[in-house]
């Protein structure tokens, strides 16, 4: 299989984001508008930017001792970056949150007062952007998105910083990504999008992607009263197809499912032979802490994170050790870049 050839500098940064086995167990807390609304819904007076900043700081200080890296945004997350554990790497988001719902195509945009160079100066080990993508959308829409991804790739190449591309798929003809109709086409949407952005022209180093199925519609996982869309064998076939769709390192996002379901999904991916390289997991780890923070305050949220939040990450880490493989296996590395400094995980 083709292997990714990247610079010594990018390899050094990737090692800071990984454990000693080359597996990424990253914590995501780059949410902005949606998280601010959630925090403001409780009984505590938590409206405004300060609550958002304080919550991110709490997540970083309490949970990064158990994560290999953390994803934060530069708008509200940099104070939290200063509180992360000493051996926890930093990924910084470059895109504006959300997209313009009044325009066709869910077109992305970047933060106007940031650049990859400025993100590097802020201490980041990688840049992440999020792209909503429908491989079957109008060519003129997808061409805009492809050029956007290329442009960021060139910036990351110039700054010698790893480029994480997060792809969230959708169907331009269907407003919902949660129903059975979308579940049927999701494997095609996810896996074909991965093929597109694995091309060399984009200079992507790591794909952050959805699992290729909606597990709510999988045999053995569908809740009572809901007809499965896929058999378990089909689910595993889709995971195999996904792994074969790219030569790049790729990691899974949790998409807000429960910690238990996410862990079970990773086990199925492994059983199918998926060569995924870790996770960048947010809400599946810390989501319940939002309501605790909003209803009972920071001290109660801290206590929840120190117990349940830590347990979620440690359980996930255990599953990753059993299921994920090293991104190093997908790189064309000289011998000197294959030496790892051992770290506690």
PyMOL commands that set and color helices and strands:
alter all, ss='L'
color gray80, all
select helices_A, chain A and resi 8-16+33-40+49-66+78-81+116-121+139-159+180-197+200-202+215-217+232-244+259-272+283-296+298-323+327-330+335-338
alter helices_A, ss='H'
color red, helices_A
select strands_A, chain A and resi 24-28+69-73+89-93+126-133+162-169+206-209+249-253+278-281
alter strands_A, ss='S'
color yellow, strands_A
deselect
rebuild
show_as cartoon
